[in-house]
């Protein structure tokens, strides 16, 4: 009987120790910083820039349609796809880095099977300007 009581007390002590150890580890959790939490200066876009963004979104849809016949990755894409990509790159070059980066990321998903197209978009993405606080409202050039 004493053996049973000792085992019960030891088991209860073990449960309490485990419960206390699970609670250790600091009471604070680091706050996750999201893109929405880092509010920076918001650029006011002109009517011409809004038209450029709408036109670029249509170009992205066209590029996606032109890429649809490709089933595997190719070094060069169809001529019309590459021409549309060139028009896209020329048109978004004047936009601020944030908008330009967003459009280029969307375009990369539309031309992923054309290696030259993807590399061209990758090389012109304004990664440093958008990540390290470049002048967000200055157009590219």
C-alpha positions in Angstrom: 0.0 0.0 0.0 2.8 2.4 0.8 4.4 1.5 -2.5 1.3 2.4 -4.3 1.1 5.8 -2.6 4.7 6.5 -3.4 4.1 5.7 -7.0 1.1 7.9 -7.1 2.9 10.9 -5.5 5.9 10.4 -7.9 3.5 10.3 -10.9 1.8 13.4 -9.7 5.1 15.2 -9.2 6.2 14.1 -12.7 3.0 15.5 -14.2 3.4 18.8 -12.4 7.1 19.1 -13.4 6.2 18.4 -17.1 3.4 21.0 -17.0 5.7 23.6 -15.5 8.5 22.9 -18.0 6.1 23.2 -20.9 5.2 26.7 -19.7 8.8 27.9 -19.6 10.2 29.5 -22.6 9.4 33.2 -22.3 6.0 34.7 -22.2 6.4 36.9 -25.3 6.1 36.0 -28.9 7.9 38.1 -31.5 5.4 40.1 -33.6 5.3 39.0 -37.2 5.9 41.9 -39.5 3.8 41.8 -42.6 3.9 43.9 -45.7 0.6 45.5 -44.6 2.1 46.5 -41.2 5.0 48.3 -42.9 3.2 51.2 -44.2 5.3 53.5 -46.3 4.5 56.5 -48.3 1.7 55.7 -50.8 2.3 57.1 -54.3 -0.4 59.0 -56.0 -0.5 57.7 -59.6 -1.4 59.9 -62.5 -4.2 59.0 -65.0 -1.5 58.1 -67.5 0.1 55.7 -65.0 -3.3 54.1 -64.3 -3.8 53.6 -68.0 -0.3 52.1 -68.3 -1.2 49.6 -65.4 -4.4 48.6 -67.1 -2.7 48.1 -70.4 0.1 46.1 -68.7 -2.5 43.8 -67.1 -4.1 43.2 -70.5 -0.6 42.4 -71.9 0.0 39.9 -69.1 -3.3 38.1 -70.0 -2.2 38.1 -73.7 1.2 36.7 -72.7 -0.5 33.9 -70.7 -2.6 33.0 -73.7 0.4 33.0 -76.0 2.4 30.8 -73.6 -0.5 28.2 -73.2 0.6 26.0 -76.1 4.0 25.4 -74.5 4.2 22.2 -72.5 7.8 22.3 -71.4 10.4 24.9 -70.7 12.0 26.4 -73.9 15.0 28.5 -74.3 13.2 31.0 -76.5 9.4 31.4 -76.7 7.2 32.0 -79.7 7.9 35.2 -81.6 4.6 36.9 -80.7 5.2 36.1 -77.0 8.6 37.7 -77.0 7.2 40.8 -78.9 4.5 41.2 -76.4 7.0 40.9 -73.6 9.1 43.6 -75.2 6.1 45.9 -75.4 5.3 45.1 -71.8 8.8 45.9 -70.6 8.8 49.2 -72.5 5.5 50.3 -71.1 6.1 49.5 -67.4 9.5 51.1 -67.3 8.1 54.5 -66.3 6.0 53.2 -63.3 7.1 53.6 -59.7 9.1 50.5 -58.4 6.3 49.1 -56.3 3.8 49.0 -59.1 6.4 47.9 -61.6 7.6 45.1 -59.4 4.0 43.8 -58.8 3.3 43.8 -62.6 6.7 42.1 -63.3 6.0 39.4 -60.7 2.6 38.7 -62.3 4.2 38.6 -65.8 6.8 36.1 -64.6 4.0 33.7 -63.8 2.6 34.2 -67.3 5.9 33.4 -69.2 7.4 30.8 -66.9 7.9 28.3 -69.7 10.0 30.7 -71.8 13.5 30.9 -70.3 14.5 34.1 -72.1 11.3 35.8 -71.3 11.5 34.9 -67.6 15.2 36.0 -67.4 14.4 39.3 -69.0 11.7 40.0 -66.4 13.9 38.7 -63.6 16.7 41.1 -64.6 14.4 44.1 -64.7 12.5 43.5 -61.4 13.2 46.4 -59.0 13.9 44.1 -56.1 16.4 46.4 -54.4 14.3 49.5 -54.7 11.2 47.8 -53.3 12.9 45.8 -50.5 15.5 48.3 -49.2 13.5 51.5 -49.2 14.4 53.1 -52.5 12.5 56.2 -53.5 9.0 54.5 -53.9 7.3 57.2 -56.0 10.1 57.8 -58.5 9.4 56.3 -61.9 11.9 53.9 -63.4 14.0 55.0 -66.2 
